Amino acid sequence: MKHSGFILFLSIALILYTWMNWYLIRRGLQALPGPSGLRSAFTILIILLAAAYPLGRLCERSLNTGLGAFLVHIGAYYTAVLIFALLALIIIDLVRLADHFFPFLPAAWHEARSSARTLLLAGVAALTLILTLAGAINARHPRVRHLDIAIDKQAPFRHTRLLLATDIHLGTLVHNSRMQELVSLMQAQNPDLILFGGDLFDEDILSLSRQNMAEVLRQLQPPHGVYAIMGNHEHISGSKEAVRYMEESGITVLRDRAVRVAEAFWLIGREDRQAVFMGSGRQPLAEIMAGIDRREPLILLDHQPFHLEEAVKEGIDLQLSGHTHHGQFFPFNLITGAMYEMSWGYLRKGSSHFYVSCGAGTWGPPVRLGSRPEIVVIDLTFNKK
């Protein structure tokens, strides 16, 4: 079942990717003067760029990791260029459609080999490159977001500091040096407890082992420990291997279980929803919380922020989630905004607090527009006993 679902997803993705590249080539050739060597060069360039990512993945698996990483990077950035270019072309086509019914464009725009079209193509290329560069720079500069949350329950101490990092997607694109920068930023916040909210890894664990990522992660040693939950990508890359690698890195993995932290509050970690599709399962929140003293503060980690009312019903004081990336860049933020009650940010429902992080890393293109990558520092206050 899980293999057939993956094959279906991969097939749809390849068909869509092929169509996007075909459309870009077709519209580009319409704007270029010809016949000429420029048209052939444009076509060959797009085909080579489109092939870079899948060829890079194949090279990685054949142990030519240097060439593979280079091609994966080229292909990933090209994907962002492709998406931005496609959006620009769709806008242009909508303008042309409006002009068809209500003519307003100059006559030169209707000529088959108009220089105006070539200039427009150059403008689209320049715009997409600028957007991709801006998004790449933005993605490399995470910010620290601070929250102050008061929980009206008693604990042995008045204050504790949590640090949440979600959706880092460690692998070829978000590599060892990037994680070292992130670890240094996390340590500088002096947290009492560090929480990874899922999708710490992006791909197979072999890539992480080659980079010795565990050594970097083991630098994190806050007083109350480091905990993580599974995200959908941990299941896709291999749940057993992901859990083993996290535990070797000094991280305690919570899979549908709860632990009492510092004799003060409960930390509950849910299995990701992807587990159901991968043939395992996910327990109801009420079952995980059986036997927990609900008079104590309750903090829940749940990677995908669906059905927030379940946490409210079970009396959760604070739920922390990720997964959405807030779309990562336009127009996908519109999609995540429609899919989730909260795509990014803070929400309160009844006495329950929720925070959905847009993530510290990237998936696919290492590009962000419309949101900055973040780690979240949460200063919790309790009623002291």
N, C-alpha and C positions, 0 to 999 in steps of 0.2 A: 504493500500500500504506500509506504513512504517513498519507495523508489519510483513508482508510477506517478506520484504527485510531483516529485522533483523533476522527472523527465518532462511532464506536462508544462511545468513552470519554465524550464529551460527552453523548451520548444517555442513557447509563446514569446519569451524574451528575445530569442534569436530571430524570430520572424519580425518582431517589432524593430529590433536593431537593424536588420537588413533593409527594411522599408525606409527607416529614417535616413540611412546612408544613400539609398537609391534616390530618395526625394531630394536630398542635398545635391547629389551629382546632377540630377535632371534640372533642377532650378539653376544651378551654377552654370551649366552648359548653355542654358537659354540666355544668360546674361553676358557670356563671353563671346567676343568676335571670333568668327571662324569661317571655313575650316583653318585651324592653326595648331601649332605645337602646344600652345598654351592650354587648349581644351584637353588634349591628351595628357598633359602634365597634371592638370587639375584632377582628372579622373583617376590617374594612377596614385596621386598623393592621397586622395580620400580613401581609396581601397587599401593602401598600405597602412594608413592611420587606423582604419576600421579593423584591420587584422591584427594590430599590435597587441591588444589586450588578450585575446584568446591564444595567440602564439606565445605570449609571455607566460601564461599559465602552463602551457605545455612544456616550455623550456624549464620552468621551475621544477616540474616533476621529472625531468630528465637529468637533473643535477647540474644543469648549466644555470646556476642561480643568479649569477651576475647579469647575464644577458636577459634572463627571465624578468628580473626586477626592473631592469631598464625599460623593457617593452611594456610591462604592466603599468609603470608610471606614465609612459607616453600615451598608452591606450586609455588610462583613467582620465587624464587631463583632456584628451580628445573627446571623451564622452561628454564632458561639461561643455566644450566648444560646440559639439553636435547639438546638444539640447538647446543652448542659447541661440544657435543659428536657426534651428527649426522654429523656435518661438518667433524670431524676427521674420522668418519667411511666411509664417502663418499670418502675422499681422499685415505684411505686405499683400498677401493674397486676399485678405479681408478688405483692404483698401481697394484693390483691383476689382473685387466683386461689387463694392459700393459704386465704383466708377462705371461699371458696366450698366447699372441701372440709373445712375445720376452722374453723367460725365462731368468731371472736373479736373482730370489730370491733363497736362500738356500733351500735344500730339506726339512729341518725341518719345514718350513713354510707351507708345503703342507700336513703334517700329521694331521689326524682328531683331535687328542687330544695332539697337540704339546705344550710343555711348553713355546715355543716362543710366541705362540698366547696368552697364559695367561699373559705373561709379557707385551705384546702389549696392552692387555685390561687394565692392571694396569697402563700402561703409559698414555693411553687415559683418564682414570679416573682421574689421577693426573693432567694432562694438563687441563682438563675441570674445575676441582676445582680451580686451580690456576688462570685461566682466569676469572672465576666467582668472585673469591675473589678480584682480581685486579679491575675488572669492578665495583664491589660493592663499593670499597673504592673510586674509581674515581667519582662515582655518588654522593657520599656524600660530595664532595669538589668543590662547584661551584667557578668559577673564575669571575672576573670583567673584561669585555672587553671594551676598550675605543675607541671611534671614534670621530674624528673632522670633521664636515661637514659644509661647507660654502654655504649658499643659497643667490643667487644674487637678493634679494628683500629687500625692506625697511621694518623696524619694529621700534617701539618706543625705543627699546633697542638693544644693539649690540650683546648680548650673552644670551643664556639660556641653561640649562642642562636638558635633558630628560633621564629618566631611563626606559628601556624596559625589561620586564620579560614575557616570554611566556612558555606555556606548562609545568606548574608546576604540574598539575594533583594531586591536593590535595585529600586525601581520606585515605584509610587504610594504603597504602604503603608509601605515602608521607604525613606524619601526622603532628600534631600540633607542636611538638618540632622542626621538620625540617623547618616548615614555620616560626617559631620564629627566627631561625638562619638566614633564608633568609631575613626576615624583618629587622633584625639588620644590615645585610650586606647592604641592600638597603638604610637604613637611614644613614649609614656611608658615602655614596656617596654625600650627600647633594643635591639631585635633586630638580629642580623647579617643575617638572611634572613627575608623575609616570604613566606608561602605561602597562596594561596587555594585551598581544597580543593573547588571546584565550587559551582555555583548562586550565583555572585556576583550574577547578574542574575535577575530573576523574569519579566520580560515584555519587550515589544518595546523596542528600543533608542531609539526616538523619545522615550519618556518620560524616559530618562536624559539624552538630549541637551537636552531642554527645561530640565532642572535643572542642566545643565553639571556632571554628575557626574565627568567626566574630570578637571576641575580639582582636585577634592577628592582623587581617587585619586593624582594626580601628586605630592601632598605626601609620599607614602611613598617614601623614598629610603634604605633601609638599605644598608650597605656591600656586601653580596653580592647585592643585587637583590631584585626582586619577581617571583614566578612564580605561575602559575595553571594549573589543569586545567579541562577542561570538565565541567559537570554536566548532568543531564538537562534542566534548564530552559534552559541555553544552547542546546541543540538545539531545544527546543520554540519558543523565541523567535526562532531563526534563527542557526545556528552561524557563518556567514560574518560577519554583522553583529556578533555577540558577540565574535569573535576580533579583528576590526578595532577595535572600541571599546576592548577591553582593551589592545591594542598601542598605541593612541593615548594611553592613560592611563599608559603606562610599564610595563606588565606583560608579561612574557614568557610566552607560552602554550605549554605542553607537551602535544602530542597524539601519543601513542605514540612518544615520543622521550626520550632521556636527555641531560643536560648535566653537565659536570664543573664543580663550583662551588669557587672559591677554590683550585684545584689541590689539593683535599683530599678531596672526596667526590663521589659521583654522585647526582644528583637525577633520578629517572625519573618521568615523567608519563604516565599511561594515558588513552586516550580513554574517555569514559563509555560504559557499556553501552547507553545510549539511542541511540548512533550506529548500532547494528545495526538497530534498529527504524526508524530514519529513512532507511535505504537506503545508508548508507556502511559503515563497518566498524570493527573493533577488533582489533588484532594480539595474538597470544599474548605473554605476558610474556617468555618465553624468546627470542622473535625481537627484541623491543625491546632486550633486554640483550646481544644478540650483539656481541662486540667490547669489552665492558666488562671492565675489570680488577676481578674480584670479590674481590680481596684488599683493595681499598679500601672504605670505608664506603658502603653502598647505602641510599638513602632513596627510598621509593616513595610517590607520590600517586595514589590511586585513589578516586574519589568514592563509589562504592557498595561497602560492605564485604562482598561476596560472595566465597566460595571463598578464604578466607584461607590455605588449605593450598598454594595456588599460589605465594604469596610465600615461604612457608617452604621449599618445594622449590627455588626459585631463589636462596635465600640472602639474601633481603632482610633488612637489619638493622632497619629501622624503616618501617612502613607507616602512613600517615595518611589517614583517610577521614572522611566526614560522611554526608550524605544522610538519615539516619534521623530527625533532630530528636528522637530518643528519643520519637517519637510526638507530641511537642509538648504534649499534655495527655491525661488519662485519657478513654477507655479505649484510645487509640491506642498508648500505650506498651506495652500488653500485646501488641498486634499486632506492633510492631517487635521486641519481645523474643522473640517466637516465630519471626519471619522471619530474624533475623540471629544469628550466633554471638555477636556483641557489638553491642548496640544503642547503647551509650554507655559510654565509659570505656577503661581500659587493660587490655590482655591480653598475655600472653607465651606464645608457642608455640615450643618449642625454643629456638633462639637469636634468634628474630625477635620484635621488639616491635611492638605494634599500639596505635594510639589512634584511637577513633571519637568525633568531636566531635558534641555535640548541636546545634551551630550557633550562630551569632551573631545571626541574624535569625529571622523567622517566615515561614511560607507560609500563605496563606489568612487565617484570623482572626489579627490581631496580638496573640495571647494565648498565654501559656505557663503551665502548671501542672505541677508534678512535676519540672521541671528549669529551671535558669536559663540564659539565653543566655550564651555564653562565647567568649572567645578563649583560645588555649592557648599558653603560653610553655614551650618545651622546651629545657632546658639539656643539651646533648649533651657528653659527655666521650669522648675517644679516647685511645689509647696514643700518646704523642708519639714521633715518629721520632728 
